[in-house]
Amino acid sequence: MRHTLTIYFLFFALCFPFLKLSASEKLSEIAIPLNNWMSQRVLSYAIGDIIEQYGNTVTYHDMPAGDQWGAMQKGLVHFQIEIWQQSMAGQFNRMVANNLIADLGIHQVVVREEWWYPEFVEQVCPGLPDWKALDQCALLFAKESNPEKGVFYTIDWDYQDADLIRSLKMNFTIERLQNEDQLWRKLEIAWLNKEPIVLINWTPNWTDLHIPGRFVEFPSYSIECETDASWGINSTLINDCGNPKKGWLRKAGWPGLERANPCVYNLIKKVDFSADMIADASSFVVFDGHKEKKAAKRWLIRYQNEVNKWIEPTCLVNI
């Protein structure tokens, strides 16, 4: 459920007055946002465990991705370890340019976010993954309540899917689900029954390891697609292209973090996720069934060698 930033700020101000300190004061209580996709949650717990080894107290706060930006600007949360280009670049770039948040670096991994379908769908919809073939098969993805249009399942993230459908004149409608659990439940039912489905997905993710599938290939992305209606297939509307196929994954933080807690700041700067790291973090919960904190412990064990490279020994305390 989406909450306004006003509610978050009031809650944090009342419950966590330590967060009002200035950037010149020592910060020993670190607040980490938890968003609504699994790898971000598990990896946040994993990094939080390291921060506790540095002698800090760590608190975790559930919030939609859209609400974390103002909280990070004000120091109500202190960093975000997964900023995905397609769904978050606009807000990230604006706030970094205005020095409202700090850019804490880029991960090595290349990411993609796009419409996706399980591989078996190609048996009933020839021509996939081309978007034109998908549109010709639209009725395969329809629901009984609206048999004339295919359904694309997504969550409340900042994509331009409605613009895409309109500009490419696709015979699809959008159904927005409340969270990732509902999305994967839709996929599980379709997978078990071999029913056609198209939904938002991303890579790296648990599906890379367990459910073969492909992204829909829309017209290739260009920055002009977002700003110049005359650029693409539709000469009167923007966003007539797909998402970037080779996107970035970045980190950001409260502008005062470097001065207030250099050990945590430098840790986040060094954190560098690979594709396997992200896919496993999600898979440990969604597929293997672990609780999020247990998955984080398992992840730290599996990637101990990589994690050790991020840790500054002088920051560790005896626990």
C-alpha positions in Angstrom: 0.0 0.0 0.0 1.4 3.4 -1.0 1.9 5.9 1.7 2.8 9.6 1.3 6.1 11.0 2.3 4.4 13.2 4.8 3.4 10.1 6.8 6.9 8.7 6.6 8.6 11.9 7.7 6.2 12.2 10.7 6.7 8.6 11.7 10.5 8.8 11.5 10.7 12.2 13.2 8.7 10.9 16.2 10.2 7.4 16.4 13.8 8.1 15.3 14.9 11.5 16.5 18.6 10.5 16.1 18.1 10.9 12.4 17.9 14.7 12.7 21.6 15.0 13.4 23.7 17.1 11.1 26.2 15.7 8.7 29.1 16.7 11.0 27.9 14.6 13.9 28.7 10.9 14.3 26.0 8.6 13.0 25.9 5.2 14.6 22.3 4.2 13.8 21.8 3.4 10.1 18.3 3.2 8.5 17.9 1.1 5.4 14.8 1.1 3.1 13.2 -2.2 2.1 11.4 -2.0 -1.2 8.9 -4.4 -2.9 11.2 -6.7 -4.8 13.1 -9.5 -3.2 16.7 -9.1 -4.2 16.7 -5.6 -2.8 15.3 -6.8 0.5 17.7 -9.7 0.9 20.7 -7.7 -0.1 19.8 -4.9 2.2 19.7 -7.3 5.1 23.0 -8.8 4.1 24.7 -5.4 3.9 23.0 -4.4 7.2 24.7 -7.4 8.8 28.1 -6.1 7.8 27.2 -2.6 9.1 26.3 -4.1 12.4 29.8 -5.7 12.5 31.1 -2.1 12.2 29.5 -1.4 15.6 26.4 0.3 14.3 22.7 -0.2 15.0 20.7 -1.0 11.9 17.0 -0.4 11.4 14.9 -1.5 8.4 11.9 0.4 7.0 9.4 -0.8 4.4 8.5 1.8 1.8 7.7 2.0 -1.8 10.6 2.9 -4.1 9.0 6.1 -5.0 8.9 7.3 -1.4 12.5 6.6 -0.6 14.0 9.6 -2.4 12.7 12.3 -0.1 13.5 10.2 2.9 17.1 9.7 1.6 17.5 13.4 1.0 16.5 14.2 4.6 18.6 11.4 6.2 15.6 9.4 7.3 17.1 6.5 5.4 20.8 6.5 4.6 21.4 4.6 1.3 19.8 2.4 -1.4 21.8 -0.4 -2.9 19.6 -1.2 -5.9 18.7 1.7 -8.2 17.5 0.3 -11.6 17.9 2.5 -14.6 14.6 2.1 -16.3 12.3 2.5 -13.3 14.4 5.0 -11.3 16.8 6.9 -13.5 14.7 10.0 -13.8 14.4 10.6 -10.1 18.0 9.5 -9.4 19.5 11.8 -12.0 17.4 14.8 -11.0 18.3 14.5 -7.3 22.0 13.8 -7.9 22.2 16.8 -10.3 20.7 19.0 -7.5 23.0 17.5 -4.8 19.9 16.2 -2.9 21.3 12.7 -2.8 24.8 11.3 -3.3 25.8 9.0 -6.2 27.6 6.1 -4.5 28.6 4.3 -7.7 27.6 1.7 -10.2 27.5 -2.1 -10.0 29.3 -4.3 -12.5 26.1 -6.1 -13.5 24.1 -5.2 -16.6 20.3 -5.2 -16.0 17.2 -5.2 -18.0 13.5 -4.5 -17.2 10.9 -5.4 -19.8 7.7 -7.3 -20.7 8.5 -11.0 -20.4 6.9 -14.3 -21.0 7.7 -18.0 -20.2 9.3 -19.9 -23.0 6.3 -22.2 -23.6 4.2 -19.3 -24.8 6.2 -19.4 -28.1 4.4 -22.7 -28.9 1.1 -20.9 -29.2 2.3 -17.5 -30.4 4.6 -17.9 -33.4 6.9 -14.9 -34.1 7.7 -14.1 -30.5 9.7 -12.4 -29.1 8.8 -9.7 -31.6 6.2 -7.3 -30.2 4.1 -7.4 -33.4 3.7 -11.1 -32.9 2.7 -10.6 -29.3 0.1 -8.0 -30.4 -1.3 -10.4 -33.0 -1.7 -13.0 -30.2 -3.2 -10.5 -27.8 -6.4 -12.5 -27.2 -4.4 -15.4 -25.9 -3.6 -13.2 -22.9 -7.1 -11.9 -22.3 -9.3 -12.5 -19.2 -12.9 -13.7 -19.1 -13.9 -10.3 -17.8 -12.5 -8.5 -20.8 -12.0 -11.1 -23.6 -11.2 -8.4 -26.3 -7.9 -7.3 -24.9 -4.7 -9.0 -23.7 -3.6 -8.4 -20.1 -0.1 -7.2 -19.1 0.7 -7.7 -15.4 3.0 -5.3 -13.6 3.4 -3.6 -10.3 3.4 0.1 -9.3 6.9 1.0 -10.7 7.7 3.9 -12.9 7.5 2.4 -16.4 5.8 4.0 -19.4 3.8 0.9 -20.3 0.6 2.8 -20.9 2.4 5.1 -23.2 4.0 2.2 -25.0 0.6 0.4 -25.5 -0.9 3.7 -26.8 1.9 4.7 -29.1 2.3 1.2 -30.6 -1.5 0.8 -30.8 -1.3 -2.6 -29.0 -4.5 -4.5 -28.1 -3.5 -4.8 -24.4 -4.6 -3.4 -21.1 -2.6 -3.2 -17.8 -3.3 -4.9 -14.5 -1.3 -3.5 -11.7 -0.7 -5.9 -8.8 0.1 -4.8 -5.3 3.4 -6.5 -4.8 6.0 -9.0 -6.2 4.3 -11.9 -4.4 1.1 -11.4 -6.4 3.1 -11.2 -9.6 5.0 -14.5 -9.0 1.7 -16.1 -8.0 0.3 -15.2 -11.4 3.4 -16.6 -13.1 3.3 -19.8 -11.0 -0.4 -20.5 -11.9 0.3 -19.9 -15.6 3.5 -22.0 -15.6 1.8 -25.0 -13.9 -1.2 -24.8 -16.3 0.8 -23.8 -19.4 -1.4 -20.8 -19.8 -0.1 -17.8 -21.8 1.0 -14.9 -19.7 3.0 -11.7 -20.2 4.3 -9.7 -17.3 6.9 -7.3 -16.1 10.2 -9.1 -15.3 13.8 -8.1 -14.9 17.2 -9.6 -15.0 19.1 -10.6 -12.8 16.2 -12.4 -11.1 15.2 -15.8 -9.7 13.5 -16.6 -13.0 16.9 -16.6 -14.7 17.7 -19.8 -12.7 14.4 -21.6 -12.7 11.9 -20.6 -15.4 13.1 -20.2 -19.0 11.6 -17.2 -20.7 12.3 -14.2 -23.0 11.8 -10.5 -23.0 9.5 -9.0 -25.6 11.5 -7.2 -28.3 10.0 -3.8 -28.8 11.6 -1.1 -31.1 15.1 -0.4 -29.7 15.4 2.2 -27.0 16.8 5.7 -27.7 16.7 8.8 -25.6 14.9 10.5 -28.4 12.1 8.0 -28.0 11.2 9.7 -24.7 11.4 13.3 -25.9 10.8 13.5 -29.7 7.5 12.2 -31.1 8.8 12.3 -34.6 11.6 9.9 -33.9 10.0 6.5 -33.9 7.2 4.4 -35.4 4.5 6.7 -34.1 5.2 10.2 -35.4 2.7 11.9 -32.9 3.5 10.1 -29.6 6.6 9.5 -27.5 7.6 6.3 -25.8 7.1 4.1 -28.8 10.1 2.0 -27.9 11.2 -0.6 -25.4 13.4 -0.2 -22.3 17.2 -0.2 -22.5 18.5 -3.7 -23.1 21.7 -3.0 -21.2 20.8 -0.9 -18.2 22.8 0.1 -15.2 22.3 -0.6 -11.5 23.5 2.1 -9.1 23.7 3.0 -5.5 22.8 6.3 -3.7 22.9 7.7 -0.3 22.1 10.6 2.1 24.5 13.5 1.2 25.7 13.6 4.8 26.7 9.9 5.1 30.4 10.4 4.1 31.1 12.8 7.0 28.7 11.2 9.5 29.9 7.6 9.1 32.9 7.1 6.7 33.0 3.4 7.3 29.5 2.8 6.1 29.9 5.3 3.3 33.0 3.5 2.0 31.4 0.1 2.4 28.5 1.1 0.2 30.9 2.6 -2.4 32.7 -0.7 -2.6 29.7 -3.0 -2.8 29.6 -4.4 -6.3 26.9 -7.0 -7.3 27.2 -9.5 -10.1 24.3 -11.1 -11.9 24.6 -14.3 -9.9 24.6 -12.4 -6.6 21.3 -10.7 -7.4 19.6 -13.8 -8.9 20.6 -15.9 -5.9 19.4 -13.3 -3.4 15.9 -13.5 -4.9 15.9 -17.2 -5.5 16.8 -18.1 -1.9 13.4 -16.7 -0.9 11.1 -16.9 -3.9 12.1 -20.4 -5.0 13.8 -22.0 -2.0 11.4 -20.6 0.5 13.8 -19.1 3.1 12.8 -16.1 5.2 14.5 -12.9 4.1 17.0 -12.7 6.9 17.9 -16.3 6.6 18.4 -15.8 2.9 20.7 -12.9 3.7 22.8 -15.1 6.0 23.0 -17.8 3.3 24.0 -15.2 0.7 26.8 -13.9 2.9 28.2 -17.4 3.3 28.0 -18.1 -0.5 29.7 -14.9 -1.4 32.1 -14.6 1.5 35.2 -14.1 -0.7 33.6 -11.2 -2.6 32.1 -9.6 0.5 35.5 -9.7 2.3 36.9 -7.4 -0.4 34.4 -4.7 0.5 35.1 -4.8 4.3 37.6 -2.4 5.8 39.2 -4.3 8.8 39.8 -1.2 10.7 36.1 -0.5 10.8 35.2 -3.8 12.5 34.6 -4.0 16.2 34.7 -6.9 18.6 31.2 -8.3 19.0 
